Amino acid sequence: MLPMRRSYGVLLLLLAVLMPGALAGCSQESARVQQAVSYYYLGDYPQAEKVLAPLTEKKNQNYVLNNCRYGSAALAAGNLNHAEQAFMRAYRVMNAVNVNTGSHVLGAVILYDGFKVWKGQPFERAMAHYYLGLIFLIKGEYNNARAAFANSLFRLRQYANPNSKLPAAQRYARVESDFTLGYFGLGVCYLHLKDTNLARANFNRAVQLNPALGPIVERLYDPKVNTLVFVDYGFGPRRRSKGWYGEQTVFTPAPWQVGPIPPIQAWVNNHAVAGVSASAMVNTLALAQDKRWLTMNTIRETKAVLGTGLMAGGLIAADSGSHNNNGTVALAGLGAAALGAALAASSHADTRYWQMLPWTVYVLPLALRQGYNRIEINVAGSSVPPFTINYTGPKYRVLYVRLR
């Protein structure tokens, strides 16, 4: 029995040690994605877009995620049509009803939740819908933009507690309080669709959730304001695993670890733009902290506990069977321990996330003169080179800027 015990012992040791690493390796980003993310963080958006392009057509579990990544890079690079196509592909799958059913769910529960098609946490879905709405705003397609912004709020409303005794509006407020961006976007759409009542209602909701936005909203009604600039700043939360087997997933850093969102400064033709410093519309670090959205954690934690129990019980049975020269009990114990090792290893968390999300989005209403206008934007020392806009009027302009 001794050689057999040693053989099974080595096998069990390999299962217990190597399987978590193997499953973790499955969840790691490909070298191509890592390269693209590096380019993006360095501000080389065209190169990031180029590296990600081949991944956008691959119909695998990362299809939505890779299109969101590509959309971010294309938008920052100024390729509006490419960005629209990518976010539209992501939009269709995120809103499909037949995704992550059957074998995908079974594989996620029994094996590894990274087998599911990535659709993002609700705040990631909301941001994907926001970007699609922003692209339509830039193109002047206000009805399409309205639909996308409305869906950005719906992605969060789905996670309001249906059993709460609070009125629906208050339940929704709890999950939307950090996403005034959606209401603001709706207000802009209705303003340009000449529905002043709905425009004011959505702007009022945005200001109710974030009173600091009052001056920004009022500037939109100034007839001299003819340009709206959406500014991405910083980087959003990073997702990682924790726990003995990596069975839990957390987003870092938390908002209290980085401090308040800094004010923004803007200049047009060397004149400071007043009243826009507190125009931040979202805090993705705060949105990521809502634990209700990490729906697979309980399943993974249960698998980790059961797996550990099986391993411990199996090893005890194997040792007892070996001590009493009972090969059947020893083999059964080793089998149970191996099953426990596999179950515990399969509890490793899916740590995929959208690396290109910003920390926040500022909105700058500007009054540009006819002809060339020099614009400068700065947040806490982060800026882009001054750029020039040739405003020929009377069309309303919507612009996007990505600060590093």
Secondary structure, DSSP 8 states (H G I E B T S, - for coil): -HHHHHHHHHHHHHHHHHHHHHHHHHHS--HHHHHHHHHHHHT-HHHHHHHHGGGTT--STTHHHHHHHHHHHHHHHT-HHHHHHHHHHHHHHHT-SSSS-THHHHHHHHT-GGGS-----HHHHHHHHHHHHHHHHHHT-HHHHHHHHHHHHHHHHTTS-TT-SS-HHHHHHHHHTTBHHHHHHHHHHHHHTT-HHHHHHHHHHHHHH-GGGHHHHHHHT-TT--EEEEEEES---EEEEESTTS-EEEEES-HHHH-S---EEEEETTEE-TT-TT-B-B-HHHHTT-GGG-TTHHHHHHHHHHHHHHHHHHHHHHHHHHHTT-HHHHHHHHHHHHHHHHHHHTT-------TT--SEEEEEEE---SEEEEEEEEETTEE---EEEEE--SS-EEEEEE--
